[in-house]
């Protein structure tokens, strides 16, 4: 069995860089869900990112909610908007 780079690094404790000891631990980022929106260029474009964020953040209108503000991006090459939510699953009742 081969050890992953992270496992190898963690076994080398204590770690030093320029004769200064560092603390290292595994970081597991929170799970996020990003949707990809495609469609006509007059709707899916850089100018409409904020409008689409508000739409998908509104649970009543889109069944969405919890959009991470200012995290959305427009990919000019594909003509798609990427919107990321705070949670992978909503808290719908």
N, C-alpha and C positions, 0 to 999 in steps of 0.2 A: 504494500500500500504506500502510495506517495503522499507526503504531507503537502497541504496547500501552502502557498506563500505566507498566508496569515498565520497558520499553525507554526510554521518554521520561525517566523518573526517572534511570536509569543513565547516560544521556547528559549529564545536568546536573552531572556531577562537577566539582570537589568541591562537595558540598552543605553549606550552612551553616544553622543555626537559632540565632537569638539571638546571632549573630556567633561561633558555635562550629562548627568543622568536624566533619562526621560522616562515618563510613564506611558505605557502603550496598552490599549484595550480594544476589544472588538466593538465597533459601532454598527448597530443595526438601524438603518433609517426607517422612519414610519412608512407604512404602505400607503401609497397614493394611487389614485386612478386618474388617468388622462384619457379624454375622448378626442377623437379626430373628427372635425367637421369639414365636409366638402360640399360643394354645390355651386350654383351660378356665381360668377365673379361679382355681380352687382350685390350679392348678399354676403358671400364669404370672401372678405377682403380685410386688409389691415385697418381700414377706417371703422369697420363694424365689430372689432374685437370687444370693446367695452359693452356694446349693445347685446352681443351674444353671451358675454359673461353674465350680464344681468338676467337675461332670459333663462339660462341654465342654472342660475343661482336661485331662481324663483320656483319653489316647490309646487305651487299651485298651477303655474303655467307649463312647466316642463317635467314635473315629477323629479326634478333635480334638487339642488340645494348644496350649500357648503363649498362654493367655488372659491379657490384661493385667489384673492384679489391680486391683480397685476402679475399673475404667473402665466397668463395666456400668451401664445405666440402665433405669428402668421408665417408660414413657410411659402415664400414667393415661388420657389421651384415647383412645388406640388399644388399650390393654391389652396392649402388647407390651414385651418386654425386648430390649435391644440389648446384645450382647456383642462385644467387640473382641479380635481376636487380634494377637499381636506380628508375625506374618508373614502375607503374603497366601497363601503356599503352605507346607504343612508339609514337614518333612524325613523323610517316610515312606520306608522301604526296601522 
